[in-house]
Amino acid sequence: GVLVEVVPGDLLNGPQGKRGFDAGVRVLRLPDYLKPGQQAFQMAAQLALLEQGALIDRLIAEAGFDDAERIAQARIGLSNYYAGALVMPYGEFLHSAESSRYDIEWLAQRFGVGFEAVCHRLSTLHRRGMPGLPFFFVRVDRAGNVSKRHSATDFHFSHVGGSCPLWIVYEAFNQPGRVLTQVARMPDGRRHFWIARQVSSGPVGYGQPRKTFAVSLGCDLHLADRLIYAQGLDLHNPGRVTPIGPGCKVCERQDCVQRAFPALRGAKSDGA
């Protein structure tokens, strides 16, 4: 078995500072600022490494990662995927999502996890014969660094670097605690519905260092009426549409008021 201890958060330096496992004595230490649902998520992630470590290593090897940093990140990603599936079981979670019209804050309360964890789980509901909505998910910091990205559709995030300042995900930093919405049009004409919110994690208390990000979940516009966040919005009003792009380096939109510098020669926008 494994003994679980709750300790002051500043004693940990494990994956994102949210847990530490001492294999010698089989003790899992969790920071005291985690809520019960978040503790369950971290326990499930550690369980994945203990019980499915061989499978995780095989999947990483098949992916061809050859440096320590990529391997470590892949191991964290796969163990977190396992944890999400365990804490938010597919059938129950999908039913709750559809019955609530994909109300993320309600789902977070229902399953005892955070806003970001729900967004990520929603972007992984691809089971054949029982799919959820095809979402795109992204997490960014204030500097525009994308630390998480996942797309269940043909929407592709830029691999060249840079992001669009007109994208609603960056406005979320200016309105913490609020869920923001946006109807956006890409240079190729495709339209999407986005929701975004700032999230933070870490020790609680004045002067304590915390990580702050903005997360965003999007879908094709024709699916937006299935989301509670589109309630009362005129989704097809041209005046509500914000033209965005994949970042100035690869964006073809020449008339953008926010363009910072010319696109790279020969660069083509791939829709994101």
C-alpha positions in Angstrom: 0.0 0.0 0.0 0.9 3.7 -0.1 0.6 6.1 2.9 -0.8 9.5 2.0 0.4 12.5 4.1 -0.8 16.1 3.8 2.1 18.5 4.4 2.8 22.2 4.0 3.1 23.1 0.3 6.5 24.6 0.6 8.0 21.2 1.4 7.2 19.8 -2.1 9.0 20.2 -5.4 7.4 17.4 -7.3 5.3 17.6 -10.5 4.2 21.2 -10.5 4.7 21.2 -6.7 1.4 19.3 -6.2 2.8 16.0 -4.9 5.9 14.2 -3.9 6.4 10.4 -3.7 9.0 8.7 -1.7 9.4 5.3 -3.3 11.6 4.0 -0.6 9.0 4.2 2.1 6.0 4.3 -0.3 4.7 7.7 1.1 2.8 10.1 -1.1 2.9 13.7 0.2 0.3 16.2 -0.9 0.3 20.0 -0.3 -2.2 21.3 2.3 -3.7 23.8 -0.1 -5.3 21.2 -2.4 -9.0 20.6 -2.1 -10.3 17.1 -1.6 -11.1 16.6 -5.3 -7.7 17.8 -6.3 -6.1 15.5 -3.7 -8.0 12.6 -5.3 -6.7 13.7 -8.7 -3.0 13.7 -7.6 -3.5 10.3 -5.9 -4.9 9.0 -9.1 -2.0 10.4 -11.1 0.5 8.7 -8.8 -1.5 5.5 -9.0 -1.1 5.6 -12.8 2.7 5.7 -12.5 2.7 2.8 -10.0 0.2 0.5 -11.6 0.5 1.5 -15.3 4.2 2.5 -15.4 5.1 -0.1 -18.0 2.3 0.9 -20.3 3.2 4.6 -20.0 6.9 3.9 -20.7 5.9 1.9 -23.8 3.7 4.6 -25.1 6.5 7.2 -24.6 9.0 4.9 -26.4 6.6 4.5 -29.3 6.2 8.2 -29.6 10.0 8.5 -30.2 10.9 11.0 -27.5 14.6 10.9 -26.9 15.4 13.6 -24.4 14.8 13.6 -20.6 12.6 16.7 -20.5 10.2 15.5 -23.2 10.0 12.1 -21.6 9.3 13.6 -18.2 6.6 15.9 -19.6 5.0 13.0 -21.5 4.9 10.9 -18.3 3.2 13.7 -16.5 0.7 14.1 -19.3 -0.2 10.5 -19.5 -0.5 10.0 -15.8 -2.8 13.1 -15.6 -4.9 11.7 -18.4 -5.3 8.5 -16.4 -6.2 10.5 -13.3 -8.8 12.6 -15.2 -10.5 9.4 -16.5 -10.5 7.9 -13.0 -11.8 10.9 -11.1 -14.2 11.9 -13.9 -15.5 8.6 -15.3 -16.4 8.8 -19.0 -20.1 7.9 -19.0 -21.0 9.7 -15.8 -19.0 12.7 -16.8 -20.4 12.9 -20.3 -24.0 12.6 -19.0 -23.4 15.3 -16.5 -21.8 17.6 -19.1 -24.6 17.2 -21.6 -27.4 17.6 -19.0 -25.8 20.8 -17.7 -25.1 22.1 -21.2 -21.4 21.9 -20.5 -21.5 24.2 -17.5 -17.8 24.0 -16.5 -18.1 25.5 -13.1 -21.0 23.2 -12.2 -19.1 20.2 -13.4 -16.1 21.3 -11.3 -18.3 21.4 -8.2 -20.0 18.1 -9.1 -16.7 16.2 -9.5 -14.7 18.1 -6.9 -12.0 19.3 -9.3 -10.8 22.6 -10.8 -12.0 24.6 -13.8 -8.9 23.6 -15.8 -9.2 19.9 -15.1 -12.8 20.0 -16.4 -11.8 21.8 -19.5 -9.1 19.3 -20.2 -11.4 16.3 -19.6 -14.0 17.8 -22.0 -11.4 17.9 -24.7 -10.8 14.2 -24.4 -14.3 12.8 -24.8 -13.7 10.9 -28.1 -15.1 7.4 -27.4 -16.4 5.8 -30.6 -20.2 5.7 -30.5 -20.3 7.9 -27.4 -18.5 11.1 -28.2 -18.8 14.5 -26.5 -18.5 17.8 -28.3 -15.3 18.2 -30.2 -13.5 20.9 -28.3 -10.1 22.6 -28.6 -8.3 23.3 -25.3 -5.4 25.7 -24.6 -3.6 27.1 -21.5 -1.4 30.2 -21.8 0.5 32.5 -19.5 0.6 36.3 -19.6 3.6 36.3 -21.9 1.7 34.2 -24.5 3.6 30.9 -23.8 1.3 27.9 -24.5 1.9 25.3 -21.9 -1.0 23.0 -22.8 -2.8 22.5 -26.1 -5.2 19.9 -27.3 -7.6 19.7 -30.3 -10.2 17.1 -31.0 -10.8 18.5 -34.5 -8.7 19.8 -37.4 -8.1 23.0 -35.5 -4.3 23.4 -35.2 -2.4 25.7 -33.0 0.6 27.6 -34.4 3.9 25.9 -34.1 5.9 29.0 -35.2 5.3 31.0 -32.0 3.3 34.0 -31.0 -0.4 34.4 -30.3 -3.1 36.8 -31.3 -3.8 39.6 -28.7 -7.4 39.8 -30.0 -8.1 36.2 -28.7 -10.3 36.2 -25.7 -8.0 34.0 -23.7 -5.7 37.0 -23.0 -8.5 39.2 -21.8 -9.2 36.6 -19.1 -6.2 37.9 -17.2 -7.8 41.3 -16.9 -11.1 39.9 -15.5 -10.1 37.2 -13.0 -12.9 35.0 -11.8 -15.2 35.6 -14.8 -16.0 33.3 -17.7 -15.6 35.3 -20.9 -17.0 34.4 -24.3 -16.1 35.2 -27.9 -17.2 34.5 -31.4 -14.0 34.5 -33.5 -13.3 34.2 -37.2 -10.0 32.8 -38.5 -8.3 34.2 -41.7 -9.7 31.2 -43.6 -13.2 32.2 -42.7 -13.9 29.5 -40.1 -15.8 30.6 -37.1 -15.5 29.4 -33.5 -17.0 30.0 -30.1 -14.6 30.4 -27.3 -14.9 30.6 -23.5 -11.9 31.6 -21.3 -11.1 32.1 -17.6 -8.1 32.8 -15.5 -7.0 30.0 -13.2 -4.4 30.0 -10.5 -2.9 27.4 -8.2 -0.4 27.2 -5.3 -0.2 28.1 -1.6 -3.0 30.3 -0.2 -2.0 33.4 1.8 -0.7 36.9 1.4 2.7 37.0 -0.4 2.6 33.3 -1.3 3.8 32.5 -4.8 1.1 31.2 -7.1 1.0 30.1 -10.7 -1.5 32.0 -12.9 -2.7 31.0 -16.3 -5.7 31.5 -18.6 -7.5 28.5 -20.0 -9.8 28.5 -23.0 -12.1 26.0 -24.5 -13.5 26.4 -28.1 -15.7 24.6 -30.6 -17.0 25.2 -34.1 -19.6 27.9 -34.1 -22.4 25.6 -35.3 -22.1 23.6 -32.0 -22.2 26.6 -29.7 -25.9 26.5 -29.1 -25.3 23.3 -27.1 -23.3 25.3 -24.5 -24.9 27.2 -21.6 -22.4 30.0 -22.3 -24.1 30.8 -25.6 -27.4 31.4 -23.9 -29.0 34.7 -25.0 -26.2 35.5 -27.5 -26.9 36.3 -31.1 -24.2 34.0 -32.4 -24.7 34.9 -36.1 -24.6 38.7 -35.7 -21.7 39.9 -37.8 -21.1 42.6 -35.2 -20.2 40.1 -32.5 -17.5 38.4 -34.6 -13.8 39.2 -33.7 -11.3 38.5 -36.4 -8.3 36.7 -34.9 -5.3 34.8 -36.2 -2.6 32.3 -35.3 0.0 35.0 -34.4 1.6 37.7 -36.5 4.4 35.5 -37.8 2.0 33.3 -39.8 -1.2 35.3 -40.0 -2.4 36.3 -43.5 -4.7 39.0 -42.2 -3.1 42.2 -43.5 -5.7 44.7 -42.3 -5.3 43.8 -38.6 -5.1 46.8 -36.3 -3.0 44.7 -33.8 -0.4 43.5 -36.3 3.0 43.8 -34.6 5.3 42.8 -37.5 5.0 41.3 -41.0 4.3 37.6 -41.5 7.2 35.4 -42.3 7.8 35.1 -46.0 6.0 32.1 -47.4 4.2 31.5 -44.1 0.7 30.1 -44.5 -2.0 30.2 -41.9 -3.3 26.7 -41.1 -6.4 28.0 -39.4 -4.9 28.5 -36.0 
